[in-house]
Amino acid sequence: MTVDALPMFPLGSVLLPGELLPLQVFEPRYLEMVEDLTSSPDLRRFGVVLITRGHEVGGGDERADIGTVARIVDYERVQGGRLLLGCVGEGRIRVRRWLPDNPYPRADVEPWPDEGSDFGSDSIDEVGALVDELGGLLIRSAAVRGIPVPGFPKLDELPGEMGDRVYALAATLPLVAVDRLRLLSAPGPCERLMVLAEALGDVIAAVRFRLSE
């Protein structure tokens, strides 16, 4: 992917590379965007960035400058003229410049692959221990509330490079949008592991607080 004008879909959530993204499209400008993108198999990609202030509908929002390319893998027109999309996150991008929202949001973007950084087994072990601790707390919480708890994968059981593994693990965890954006904005795997450890610490503290009430 080279620097180019890319259709953009600002959302109230953060899409991580490798993550699945279901979308329901109903706003006219985004319906037009999808119609343009699905006119050819080679055009089925758009950028997703977090709305940092404002709303998804109507424009006038403030947007993050780090995002992810989403590829449309499935789409269906449903009642009321809405479109249901199935998308998957691909590479990370940086927004160089926002273009006029005419007829829909677009931006000049550049790819942002992981920057080389070393990571040690200590960081991997720390994240693994925190995930195990969170899982145990959520089992206790679920028992009180009578709901099932999904299991979390192990970093060393996930495919791909370490940077991709951290994304894949993070996608399964109950992280807020700000922490997901921090993960996406980390230069490389080492920094991403540190951000994930810090975010897990915050989630664990919140779950412990709820259990103590």
Buried (B, 14 or more C-beta within 10 A) or exposed (E): EEEEEBBBBBBEEBBBBBBEBEBEBEBEBBBBBBEBBBEEEEEBBBBBBBBBEBEBEEEEBEBBBBBBBBBBEEBEEEEEEEBEBBBBBBBBBBBEEBBEBEEBBBBBBEEBEBEEBEBEEEBBEBBBEBBEBBBEBBEEBEEEEEEEBEEBEBBEEBEEEBBBBBBBBBBBBBBBBEBBBBBBBBEBBBBBBBBBBEBBBEBBEEBBEEEEE
